């Protein structure tokens, strides 16, 4: 997904930052719910939008409704301005 024209509000960016630092879990379903620090995200509309935009995904497949760690996709990283890892970092 090209995130060049994607406009995110402050809440969406804050949610992506929580995912980026490992504080979020996502339920495995077609309308995934997000949990931050073990608590249900107060804005599930935001969670659904970020998932449907392909910015956050479960770290691994799970059973329907199972909560698994959430991670940013490359598009999610780009939306936050996180540089993409090239693999060259390991050579240094």
Secondary structure by P-SEA (a helix, b strand, c coil): cccccccccaaaaaaaaaaaacccccccccbbbbbccccccccaaaaaaaaaacccccccccccccccbbbbcaaaaaaacccccccccccc
